[in-house]
Amino acid sequence: MAVFEVIYRGPDGDELITLDSIEGREDFEEVKYDIYCTTTGCDCRMEYVPRGIKVAYFKKWRGND
């Protein structure tokens, strides 16, 4: 299942983050460690995988279901 957007839980509240917008943020290093699934009722922590050989994507954090 491809994930194209996540929720950032920052000090000013929740914010929707997309693949296109995450790397351009000034606070990128902070944001990439505090992102979560956007599905209602899901509290799964997510991880950003930058573009390398393949396109960039979000995936679930190791150990989260």
C-alpha positions as a Python dict, from the first residue, in 0.01 Angstrom:
ca = {
    (1, 'M'): (0, 0, 0),
    (2, 'A'): (150, 332, -108),
    (3, 'V'): (139, 618, 141),
    (4, 'F'): (161, 969, -3),
    (5, 'E'): (80, 1184, 301),
    (6, 'V'): (135, 1169, 677),
    (7, 'I'): (52, 1373, 985),
    (8, 'Y'): (329, 1569, 1155),
    (9, 'R'): (266, 1615, 1527),
    (10, 'G'): (453, 1934, 1595),
    (11, 'P'): (456, 2181, 1884),
    (12, 'D'): (192, 2394, 1708),
    (13, 'G'): (-47, 2104, 1644),
    (14, 'D'): (-99, 1848, 1370),
    (15, 'E'): (-7, 1923, 1010),
    (16, 'L'): (-58, 1724, 690),
    (17, 'I'): (273, 1653, 514),
    (18, 'T'): (303, 1526, 155),
    (19, 'L'): (593, 1362, -26),
    (20, 'D'): (633, 1674, -239),
    (21, 'S'): (660, 1908, 58),
    (22, 'I'): (867, 1726, 322),
    (23, 'E'): (1222, 1778, 190),
    (24, 'G'): (1174, 2149, 124),
    (25, 'R'): (1089, 2227, 485),
    (26, 'E'): (1330, 2427, 702),
    (27, 'D'): (1252, 2190, 991),
    (28, 'F'): (1296, 1873, 782),
    (29, 'E'): (1527, 1701, 1035),
    (30, 'E'): (1267, 1743, 1313),
    (31, 'V'): (963, 1662, 1100),
    (32, 'K'): (1091, 1331, 962),
    (33, 'Y'): (1109, 1182, 1315),
    (34, 'D'): (759, 1278, 1428),
    (35, 'I'): (522, 1165, 1149),
    (36, 'Y'): (223, 934, 1180),
    (37, 'C'): (-39, 754, 971),
    (38, 'T'): (-332, 962, 841),
    (39, 'T'): (-591, 684, 872),
    (40, 'T'): (-859, 757, 1133),
    (41, 'G'): (-797, 557, 1450),
    (42, 'C'): (-443, 458, 1345),
    (43, 'D'): (-154, 572, 1564),
    (44, 'C'): (123, 404, 1362),
    (45, 'R'): (448, 595, 1346),
    (46, 'M'): (575, 645, 991),
    (47, 'E'): (919, 685, 835),
    (48, 'Y'): (1028, 892, 536),
    (49, 'V'): (1252, 716, 284),
    (50, 'P'): (1425, 967, 55),
    (51, 'R'): (1462, 923, -318),
    (52, 'G'): (1751, 697, -411),
    (53, 'I'): (1731, 438, -685),
    (54, 'K'): (1352, 446, -648),
    (55, 'V'): (1113, 733, -577),
    (56, 'A'): (1075, 874, -225),
    (57, 'Y'): (804, 720, -7),
    (58, 'F'): (662, 685, 344),
    (59, 'K'): (657, 349, 523),
    (60, 'K'): (560, 230, 870),
    (61, 'W'): (823, 263, 1139),
    (62, 'R'): (1002, -63, 1227),
    (63, 'G'): (811, -243, 1501),
    (64, 'N'): (478, -66, 1442),
    (65, 'D'): (175, -250, 1307),
}
